Amino acid sequence: MADKNPKNHLAGPPTPPDPPQGGDAPISPVGGSGGPSETEHLYQASAELNMAQSYDHILATLRRHTRLGQQAQHLALHYFDHPWTEDQPPQGVAVLARWSQLEGAPLGDRYPLAHYPSLCQLLQPDAPTLIEDLAADPRLGPNLRARYQRFNATSLLIAPLVVSGHWVGFLHLLYTQPATFPETEVRLLLTLIGQAAVAVQNLHHLALAQSRIQRELTVRAVTQRLRQASDMPTLLHTALQELSQLLGASRAIIRLGTQSQLLVPQSRTTPQPHERND
């Protein structure tokens, strides 16, 4: 798959309106009689994406302000474990946000791309993938076809998330009724996708920074408590307690001894001197 560097960008308006409070806000028909025009939807959506505070907010904005989003029974933001390049494709995908009316098997929040090799053939960084008739499309492999059949999906749209030439994920839309994809509606969606990709990347970087700060604070707090231990048993007990809490473990053991002693399996179920059971 070629590694291309598309760049989609739409500058937001200078005075955006207030963002919606949730993903179930009323939907106005795009360009419909008596409803906002396409230009007004574009203006409002751009403002909301600039102010988005969550992945759900981003997805809800794309759904509300595009006809293709309004007609879909499933929308999801997928994020690669690292940007996709020709030399190093990602191994897995995380689902950052999802809105779905589909019936069928549960949808996971993370999956390896190796489970769906034909999906890799559908994904592309520089253009959307539009399939009006999934049942007749020969590109679908058995695993992916079976998955879509469980959801009674008939049509599909996949749009790439690209930020500064880096392909970081995709928007996935499924339809349970045969769908068509007029050029004007696809163009509107792609215009917003460019800005949505920037918003997704910003939130992702913010989450990483917050996680790193929290990890450093936790390490400092644990280190401080360990330094306050007055003897070895207290030190071991404190370490055991802190590690159990951090890892969410209901049972933890600290074993001391030589390498040969530590390699001997422990079959006893009663608590040991430095063991914690919850």
C-alpha positions in Angstrom: 0.0 0.0 0.0 1.5 3.3 -1.0 2.5 5.7 1.7 1.0 9.1 0.6 0.8 12.4 2.4 -2.7 13.8 2.0 -3.5 16.9 4.1 -7.1 17.8 4.8 -7.7 21.0 6.8 -10.5 23.4 7.4 -10.0 26.5 9.5 -12.6 27.1 12.1 -14.7 30.2 12.4 -13.6 32.9 14.8 -16.7 33.0 17.0 -17.9 29.4 17.4 -21.3 28.6 19.1 -21.6 26.6 22.3 -20.8 22.9 21.8 -23.5 20.3 22.3 -23.8 18.6 25.8 -24.0 15.0 24.5 -24.1 12.6 21.6 -27.9 12.5 21.6 -28.5 16.1 20.7 -31.3 16.7 18.1 -30.2 16.2 14.5 -31.2 18.7 11.8 -31.4 17.5 8.2 -28.4 18.8 6.2 -29.7 21.2 3.6 -33.3 20.1 4.3 -36.3 22.3 4.0 -36.5 24.7 6.9 -33.2 23.3 8.4 -29.7 24.7 8.3 -28.0 24.9 4.9 -24.9 22.9 4.1 -22.8 26.0 4.7 -24.4 26.5 8.1 -23.8 22.9 9.0 -20.2 23.2 7.9 -19.7 26.4 10.0 -21.4 24.8 13.1 -19.5 21.5 12.8 -16.2 23.3 12.4 -16.8 25.3 15.5 -17.8 22.2 17.5 -14.7 20.3 16.4 -12.5 23.2 17.4 -14.0 23.0 20.9 -14.3 19.2 21.2 -13.3 17.9 24.6 -13.9 14.1 24.0 -13.8 11.6 21.2 -17.5 11.1 21.6 -18.1 14.8 21.0 -16.1 14.6 17.8 -18.0 11.5 16.6 -21.4 13.1 17.5 -20.5 16.2 15.5 -19.7 14.2 12.4 -23.0 12.4 12.8 -25.1 15.5 13.3 -23.7 17.6 10.6 -23.4 15.2 7.6 -26.2 13.4 5.8 -23.9 10.3 5.5 -23.4 10.3 9.2 -27.1 10.8 9.9 -28.1 7.8 7.7 -25.5 5.4 9.2 -26.5 2.8 11.8 -22.9 2.6 13.0 -20.1 5.2 13.3 -16.7 4.6 15.0 -13.4 6.4 15.3 -10.5 3.9 14.9 -7.0 4.8 15.9 -3.8 2.9 14.9 -1.2 1.9 17.5 1.2 4.0 15.4 0.9 6.0 12.2 0.7 3.8 9.1 3.6 3.9 6.7 4.5 1.7 3.8 7.4 0.2 5.6 5.7 -0.2 9.0 2.0 -0.8 9.0 0.3 -0.8 12.4 -0.4 -4.0 14.3 -3.6 -3.0 16.1 -6.4 -0.6 16.2 -8.2 1.0 19.1 -11.8 2.2 18.9 -11.8 5.6 20.5 -15.5 6.3 20.2 -18.6 4.5 18.8 -22.2 5.2 18.1 -24.1 2.1 17.0 -27.6 0.7 16.5 -26.3 -2.6 15.2 -27.6 -5.9 16.5 -25.2 -8.8 16.7 -21.9 -9.8 18.3 -20.4 -7.4 20.8 -17.9 -4.9 19.4 -14.5 -4.8 21.1 -12.5 -1.7 21.9 -9.3 -3.0 20.5 -8.4 -5.6 17.8 -5.4 -6.7 15.8 -5.4 -6.0 12.1 -4.1 -9.5 11.4 -7.6 -10.8 12.2 -9.0 -8.9 9.2 -6.4 -8.9 6.5 -8.9 -7.8 3.8 -9.6 -4.7 5.9 -6.0 -3.6 5.2 -6.8 -3.8 1.5 -9.8 -1.6 1.9 -8.0 1.1 3.9 -6.2 3.8 2.0 -4.7 7.1 3.2 -5.6 9.4 0.4 -9.2 8.6 -0.4 -12.4 7.2 1.2 -13.5 3.6 0.6 -17.1 3.5 -0.6 -19.0 0.2 -0.9 -22.7 0.3 -1.8 -23.1 -3.5 -1.9 -21.0 -5.3 0.6 -22.4 -8.7 -0.3 -21.2 -8.4 -3.9 -17.8 -6.9 -3.2 -15.0 -9.4 -3.9 -12.4 -7.7 -1.7 -13.9 -8.8 1.6 -12.2 -11.8 3.2 -14.2 -14.5 5.0 -13.6 -13.0 8.5 -14.6 -9.5 7.6 -17.5 -10.6 5.5 -18.8 -12.8 8.3 -18.5 -9.8 10.7 -20.5 -7.5 8.5 -23.1 -10.2 7.9 -23.7 -10.6 11.7 -24.6 -6.9 11.7 -26.8 -7.1 8.6 -24.6 -4.4 7.1 -25.3 -3.7 3.4 -23.1 -0.6 2.7 -19.9 0.8 4.1 -17.9 4.0 4.1 -14.3 4.3 5.5 -12.6 7.7 5.6 -8.9 8.1 6.6 -7.8 10.3 9.5 -4.6 12.1 8.3 -2.8 14.7 10.3 0.2 16.6 8.8 0.7 13.8 6.3 0.6 11.1 9.1 -2.1 8.5 8.6 -3.3 7.8 12.2 -6.7 6.1 11.8 -10.0 6.1 10.1 -13.7 6.8 10.5 -15.9 3.7 9.9 -19.6 4.0 8.9 -21.9 1.0 8.3 -25.5 1.0 6.9 -28.1 -1.7 7.2 -30.0 -0.3 4.2 -28.5 0.1 0.8 -26.7 3.4 0.7 -25.4 5.7 -2.1 -22.6 8.1 -1.7 -23.2 11.3 -3.7 -20.0 13.3 -4.4 -21.2 16.5 -2.7 -22.0 14.6 0.5 -18.7 12.7 0.5 -16.8 15.9 0.0 -18.6 17.5 2.9 -17.7 14.6 5.2 -14.1 14.6 4.1 -13.8 18.3 4.7 -14.9 17.8 8.3 -12.8 14.6 8.7 -9.7 16.6 8.1 -10.5 18.8 11.1 -11.7 15.9 13.1 -8.4 14.1 12.6 -6.6 17.1 14.1 -9.0 17.1 17.1 -8.5 13.4 17.6 -4.7 13.7 17.6 -4.8 16.6 20.0 -6.9 14.7 22.5 -4.7 11.6 22.1 -1.6 13.6 22.9 -3.3 15.3 25.8 -4.3 11.8 27.2 -0.7 10.6 26.9 0.7 13.6 28.7 -1.8 13.3 31.5 -1.1 9.6 31.8 2.7 10.3 32.0 2.2 12.9 34.7 0.0 10.6 36.7 2.5 7.8 36.4 5.3 10.1 37.6 3.2 11.3 40.6 2.4 7.7 41.5 6.1 6.7 41.4 7.0 9.7 43.6 4.3 8.9 46.1 5.3 5.2 46.3 9.0 6.0 46.6 8.2 8.4 49.5 6.2 5.8 51.4 9.0 3.2 50.9 11.6 5.6 52.2 9.5 6.0 55.4 9.7 2.3 56.2 11.8 1.7 59.3 12.7 -2.0 58.8 12.8 -4.7 56.1 9.4 -6.3 56.9 7.7 -2.9 56.9 9.4 -2.1 53.6 8.3 -5.4 52.0 4.7 -5.0 53.3 4.5 -1.5 51.9 5.9 -2.5 48.6 3.5 -5.4 48.4 0.5 -3.2 49.2 1.4 -0.5 46.7 2.1 -2.9 43.9 -1.2 -4.7 44.5 -3.1 -1.5 44.3 -1.4 -0.3 41.2 -1.9 -3.6 39.4 -5.4 -4.2 40.7 -4.2 -7.6 42.0 -6.3 -9.5 44.5 -3.3 -11.7 45.6 0.4 -10.8 45.6 3.5 -12.4 47.0 7.1 -11.3 47.5 9.5 -14.2 47.6 13.1 -13.9 48.8 15.9 -16.4 48.2 18.6 -17.6 45.8 17.9 -18.1 42.1 17.5 -21.9 42.6 15.1 -21.4 45.5 13.0 -18.9 43.6 12.6 -21.3 40.6 10.9 -23.9 42.8 7.1 -23.8 42.2 5.0 -22.8 45.2 1.9 -24.9 45.7 0.9 -23.7 49.1 -2.3 -21.7 49.3 -1.9 -20.3 52.8 -0.5 -16.8 53.0 3.3 -16.6 53.2 5.2 -14.1 55.4 5.1 -11.4 52.6 1.8 -12.2 50.9 -1.4 -10.2 50.4 -4.8 -11.7 49.8 -8.0 -9.6 49.1 
